[in-house]
């Protein structure tokens, strides 16, 4: 199905730049690239993901032995009462000198040692599994964050184009109203119309001016909101045009979409297979089960092995003369830990139950999101179809009312009513057009199929 020429003209008008000179272009794709690069949520999620990757490296390191090298020197002095040193010569103690009462000793040492945990109640492999699951969950959170930023940016950008289109509608309405006022004033001068018609048209023109001011304010607010979300200077001026959106609005492909989204259960399953937030919840649930294993490891004995090789001597030059090799096994059996292990195990089990419920809650949320997106898409299409017909009808009513007033067969009030209805129909059609595009984007976001 194709849109009417009226709607086509309306959308084309929305993409025209009021004053493109001196303004940088800002297409939807440029806005998306900027958001993915500068948005705080994306940066934060990326940092969290990198941090979890580092935790995986640390978890692998727990399987490896710890190795330490050491070297040292110490000097000791001993004070004691002074005395005479004797030497045994032929069984006779012969004095050979007097002691100072101070003795000094140096000690040099160097060595290397290693230790490794052989068994710790499966805590080490569970910690590695937990780190890998945390990494997977963080990656899925990053993907979903990027999807959400893209979705929000699309909505904000469409709102800019929508308000820009409404400015164009109100500009045309004001222009037409002023031209009509000029004609009525001239007709009043020659006595063809009453002065009351002049006053009515003046009020209508003033209302049209107010409508344009309000539309321009909404347009400026929409641009400011978009630039703020993109972390750009809100005082910067850009030319917001995008042919891809224009083509998407013009291509009324609801029949194709309806066939594509006909099977609700299939869509739910597709969303569960692709939604990063659901995958993240599953990874968190599996990770919480590893926490239970780590908590229960406190009931098991710990077995470790160690080895060392060292040198020690009072003289540095002769350090290599005295060597020591040591090695052994050590087992530690926990008997009582003040209920710490029991409490930790219970808390881990409760956390696992919460994580399991979170998975089910996320699944229910996915189902609700898909249902709502389908209803919103159908509603948006019907709204667009109705407003398109209203534009054709209102345009014809305005033409007839204008001709009747020109011929003196109708009143100005009838014409003003017809003009107001036509302007309102155009505005409603603009809103419906962009609501339809946004509903299609929302469906993609709900399914989580797009990767950015």
C-alpha positions in Angstrom: 0.0 0.0 0.0 1.3 3.5 -0.8 0.5 6.8 0.9 -1.5 9.4 -0.9 0.2 12.3 -2.7 -0.8 14.6 0.2 1.1 12.6 2.8 4.0 12.2 0.4 4.2 15.9 0.0 4.0 16.4 3.7 6.9 14.1 4.5 9.0 15.6 1.7 8.3 19.0 3.2 9.5 17.8 6.5 12.9 16.9 5.1 13.5 20.3 3.6 16.0 22.5 5.4 14.6 25.9 6.4 18.1 27.4 6.3 20.8 24.8 5.6 23.5 27.4 4.9 26.2 27.3 7.6 24.8 24.2 9.3 26.4 20.8 9.5 24.3 17.9 8.4 23.0 15.5 11.1 21.5 12.3 9.7 20.1 9.6 11.8 23.2 7.4 11.3 25.5 10.2 12.3 23.4 10.7 15.5 23.6 7.0 16.2 27.4 6.9 15.7 27.8 9.9 18.1 25.5 8.3 20.7 27.4 5.0 20.7 30.7 6.8 21.0 29.9 9.4 23.6 26.9 8.2 25.6 27.8 7.7 29.3 25.8 4.5 29.6 27.7 2.9 26.8 31.1 4.0 28.2 30.2 2.7 31.6 29.0 -0.7 30.3 32.1 -1.0 28.2 34.3 -0.3 31.3 32.4 -2.9 33.3 32.9 -5.5 30.5 36.7 -4.8 30.4 36.8 -5.1 34.2 35.1 -8.6 34.1 37.6 -9.7 31.4 40.4 -8.8 33.8 38.7 -10.9 36.5 38.7 -13.9 34.2 42.5 -13.6 33.9 42.8 -13.4 37.7 40.6 -16.5 38.1 42.8 -18.5 35.7 45.8 -17.4 37.8 44.4 -19.3 40.8 45.3 -22.6 39.1 48.9 -21.6 38.8 51.5 -21.9 41.6 52.7 -18.8 43.4 56.5 -18.3 43.0 58.6 -16.0 45.2 62.2 -15.1 45.2 64.0 -13.6 48.2 67.4 -12.4 49.2 68.6 -10.9 52.5 71.4 -9.8 54.7 71.5 -9.2 58.4 74.2 -8.3 60.9 74.0 -9.1 64.6 76.2 -7.8 67.4 76.4 -9.4 70.9 77.7 -7.6 74.0 79.2 -9.7 76.9 81.6 -9.0 79.7 85.3 -8.7 78.7 87.5 -11.7 79.5 90.7 -13.5 78.7 90.9 -16.0 75.8 92.8 -19.2 76.5 94.4 -21.8 74.2 95.1 -25.4 75.3 98.8 -26.1 74.7 100.0 -29.5 75.9 97.1 -29.7 78.3 97.9 -26.3 79.8 95.6 -23.4 79.3 97.7 -20.5 78.1 96.2 -17.0 77.9 96.5 -15.6 74.4 94.6 -12.3 74.6 91.9 -10.3 76.1 88.3 -10.3 74.6 86.6 -6.9 73.9 83.2 -8.2 75.0 81.6 -7.5 71.6 81.0 -10.2 68.9 79.7 -9.5 65.4 78.1 -11.9 62.9 76.9 -11.4 59.3 74.4 -13.7 57.6 73.6 -13.7 53.8 70.7 -15.6 52.3 68.9 -16.1 49.0 66.3 -18.5 47.9 63.2 -19.3 45.8 59.9 -20.9 46.9 56.7 -22.0 45.3 53.3 -23.1 46.5 50.2 -24.4 44.8 46.7 -25.3 46.1 45.9 -28.8 45.0 42.3 -29.0 46.3 40.1 -26.4 48.0 36.7 -27.9 47.9 36.2 -27.0 44.1 36.3 -23.4 45.0 39.0 -22.5 42.4 37.2 -24.0 39.4 33.9 -22.6 40.6 35.5 -19.1 40.9 36.8 -19.4 37.3 33.3 -20.5 36.0 31.8 -17.6 37.9 34.2 -15.1 36.3 33.5 -16.4 32.8 29.7 -16.1 33.4 30.2 -12.6 34.7 32.1 -11.7 31.6 29.3 -13.2 29.4 26.7 -11.3 31.4 28.6 -8.0 31.2 29.0 -8.5 27.4 25.3 -9.0 27.0 24.6 -5.9 29.2 26.9 -3.9 26.9 25.0 -5.2 23.8 21.6 -4.3 25.4 22.9 -0.9 26.5 24.0 -0.1 22.9 20.6 -1.3 21.6 18.8 0.9 24.2 20.9 3.9 23.3 20.2 3.4 19.6 16.5 3.0 20.3 16.4 6.2 22.4 18.4 8.1 19.8 16.0 7.0 17.1 13.1 8.2 19.1 14.7 11.6 19.8 15.7 12.1 16.2 12.3 11.1 14.9 10.8 13.7 17.4 13.1 16.4 15.8 11.8 15.5 12.3 8.2 15.3 13.6 8.3 18.8 15.2 10.1 20.1 12.2 7.3 18.9 10.0 4.7 20.5 12.3 6.6 23.8 12.0 6.2 23.5 8.2 2.5 22.7 8.6 2.0 25.8 10.8 4.0 28.0 8.5 1.8 27.0 5.5 -1.3 27.6 7.7 -0.1 31.1 8.7 0.8 32.0 5.2 -2.6 30.9 3.9 -4.3 32.7 6.8 -2.5 36.0 6.0 -3.4 35.8 2.4 -7.0 35.2 3.3 -6.9 38.2 5.6 -5.6 40.4 2.9 -8.4 39.3 0.5 -11.1 39.8 3.1 -9.7 43.3 4.0 -9.8 44.3 0.3 -13.3 42.9 -0.1 -14.4 44.8 3.0 -13.1 48.0 1.5 -15.4 47.6 -1.5 -18.3 46.5 0.7 -18.3 42.9 -0.4 -17.9 41.4 3.0 -18.8 42.6 6.5 -16.4 44.0 9.0 -17.1 41.1 11.3 -15.4 38.8 8.8 -12.3 40.9 9.0 -12.2 40.6 12.8 -12.8 36.8 12.6 -10.0 36.4 10.1 -7.7 38.6 12.2 -8.3 36.3 15.2 -7.7 33.3 13.1 -4.4 34.7 11.8 -3.3 35.6 15.3 -4.1 32.0 16.4 -2.1 30.7 13.5 0.9 32.9 14.6 0.6 31.5 18.1 0.5 28.0 16.7 3.7 28.6 14.7 5.5 30.0 17.7 4.5 26.9 19.8 5.6 24.6 17.0 8.9 26.4 16.7 9.4 26.1 20.5 8.7 22.4 20.4 11.1 22.0 17.5 13.9 23.8 19.4 13.2 21.8 22.6 13.4 18.5 20.6 16.7 19.6 19.1 18.1 20.5 22.5 17.0 17.2 24.0 18.6 15.2 21.2 21.9 17.2 21.4 22.0 16.8 25.2 21.6 13.0 24.9 24.4 12.9 22.3 26.6 14.8 24.7 27.0 17.6 22.1 26.8 21.4 22.5 23.1 22.3 22.7 23.9 25.6 21.0 25.2 24.0 17.9 23.1 24.2 14.7 22.6 21.2 12.5 20.6 20.5 9.4 18.4 17.5 10.3 17.5 15.6 7.2 17.4 11.9 6.5 16.2 10.3 3.3 16.1 6.9 4.8 13.4 8.0 7.3 11.5 9.7 4.5 11.5 6.5 2.5 10.5 4.5 5.5 7.5 6.7 6.2 6.4 6.6 2.6 6.7 2.8 2.4 3.6 1.7 4.2 4.5 -2.0 4.5 2.2 -3.0 7.3 0.8 -6.0 5.4 4.3 -7.4 5.1 5.1 -6.6 8.8 1.8 -8.2 9.8 2.7 -11.4 8.1 6.2 -11.3 9.5 4.9 -10.7 13.1 1.8 -13.0 12.8 3.0 -15.8 15.2 3.1 -14.3 18.8 4.7 -17.4 20.3 7.4 -17.5 17.7 8.2 -13.9 18.3 8.5 -14.5 22.0 10.8 -17.4 21.5 12.8 -15.3 19.0 13.1 -12.6 21.6 14.2 -15.0 24.3 16.9 -16.4 21.9 18.2 -13.0 21.1 17.4 -10.5 23.9 20.7 -9.6 25.6 19.0 -8.7 28.9 17.4 -12.2 29.1 20.7 -13.9 28.3 22.4 -11.8 31.0 19.8 -12.9 33.5 20.5 -16.5 32.6 24.2 -16.0 33.0 23.7 -14.4 36.4 21.6 -17.3 37.5 24.2 -19.8 36.5 26.9 -17.7 38.2 24.9 -17.7 41.4 25.0 -21.5 41.4 28.8 -21.3 41.3 28.6 -19.0 44.3 26.9 -21.8 46.2 29.7 -24.2 45.3 32.3 -21.7 46.5 30.4 -21.1 49.8 30.1 -24.9 50.4 33.9 -25.3 49.8 34.4 -24.2 53.4 33.2 -27.7 54.5 36.0 -29.4 52.6 39.7 -29.8 53.5 42.3 -27.8 51.7 45.4 -29.6 50.3 48.4 -27.6 49.2 52.0 -28.3 48.1 55.1 -26.2 48.6 58.8 -26.4 47.7 61.8 -24.2 48.3 65.5 -23.9 47.6 67.8 -21.5 49.5 71.4 -20.5 50.3 72.7 -19.2 53.6 76.2 -18.3 54.9 78.0 -15.8 57.1 80.2 -14.8 54.1 78.8 -13.6 50.8 81.6 -15.1 48.8 80.8 -18.6 50.3 77.1 -18.3 50.0 77.0 -21.3 47.6 78.5 -23.6 50.2 75.4 -24.1 52.2 72.2 -25.1 50.3 68.8 -26.2 51.5 66.0 -27.9 49.5 62.6 -28.2 51.2 59.3 -29.6 50.0 56.1 -30.9 51.4 52.4 -31.2 51.5 49.9 -29.5 53.8 46.3 -30.4 54.5 43.9 -28.3 56.5 40.6 -29.6 57.7 38.0 -27.0 58.9 36.3 -28.2 62.1 34.5 -25.1 63.3 34.3 -21.7 61.8 31.8 -19.9 64.0 29.0 -20.8 61.6 30.5 -18.6 58.9 30.5 -21.4 56.3 26.9 -22.3 57.1 25.7 -18.7 56.9 27.6 -18.1 53.7 26.1 -21.3 52.1 22.6 -20.3 53.1 23.1 -16.7 51.7 24.4 -18.1 48.4 21.4 -20.4 48.1 19.0 -17.5 48.7 20.9 -15.4 46.1 20.6 -18.3 43.6 16.8 -18.5 44.2 16.5 -14.8 43.6 18.5 -15.1 40.4 16.3 -17.9 39.2 13.2 -15.8 39.9 14.8 -12.9 38.0 15.1 -15.1 34.9 11.4 -15.9 35.1 10.6 -12.3 35.6 12.7 -11.3 32.6 10.9 -13.9 30.6 7.5 -12.5 31.6 8.7 -9.0 30.8 9.8 -10.2 27.3 6.4 -11.7 26.7 4.7 -8.4 27.8 7.1 -6.3 25.7 6.3 -8.3 22.5 2.6 -8.2 23.1 2.7 -4.4 23.7 4.9 -3.8 20.7 2.5 -5.7 18.4 -0.5 -3.8 19.7 1.3 -0.4 19.4 2.4 -1.3 15.8 -1.2 -2.2 14.8 -2.6 0.9 16.5 0.0 3.1 14.9 -0.9 1.7 11.4 -4.6 2.2 12.0 -3.9 5.8 13.2 -1.9 6.5 10.1 -4.5 5.0 7.8 -7.3 7.0 9.4 -5.3 10.3 9.4 -4.4 9.8 5.8 -8.1 9.5 4.9 -8.9 12.5 7.1 -6.3 14.6 5.2 -8.1 13.8 1.9 -11.5 14.5 3.3 -10.4 17.7 5.1 -8.7 19.0 2.0 -11.8 18.6 0.0 -14.0 20.2 2.7 -11.7 23.2 2.8 -11.8 23.5 -1.0 -15.6 23.4 -1.1 -15.9 25.9 1.9 -13.5 28.3 0.2 -15.4 28.2 -3.1 -18.8 28.7 -1.4 -17.5 31.6 0.6 -16.0 33.2 -2.5 -19.3 32.8 -4.3 -21.2 34.2 -1.3 -23.0 31.0 -0.7 -21.2 30.1 2.5 -20.1 31.9 5.6 -16.6 32.8 6.7 -17.1 30.7 9.8 -17.7 27.6 7.7 -14.5 28.3 5.8 -12.5 28.9 9.0 -13.8 25.7 10.4 -12.8 23.8 7.3 -9.3 25.4 7.3 -8.8 24.5 11.0 -9.9 20.9 10.4 -7.5 20.6 7.5 -4.6 22.0 9.5 -5.4 19.6 12.4 -5.7 16.7 9.9 -2.2 17.5 8.6 -0.8 17.7 12.1 -2.4 14.4 13.1 -1.1 12.8 10.0 2.5 14.0 10.7 2.3 12.6 14.2 0.8 9.3 13.0 3.5 9.0 10.3 6.4 9.2 12.8 4.5 7.2 15.4 4.3 4.4 12.9 8.1 4.6 12.1 8.8 4.6 15.9 6.5 1.6 16.4 8.5 -0.4 13.9 11.7 0.5 15.6 10.2 -0.4 18.9 9.4 -3.9 17.6 13.0 -4.4 16.6 14.2 -3.2 20.0 11.8 -5.6 21.8 13.0 -8.5 19.8 16.6 -7.6 20.3 17.7 -8.7 16.9 19.7 -5.7 15.9 23.4 -5.6 16.7 25.4 -2.3 16.9 
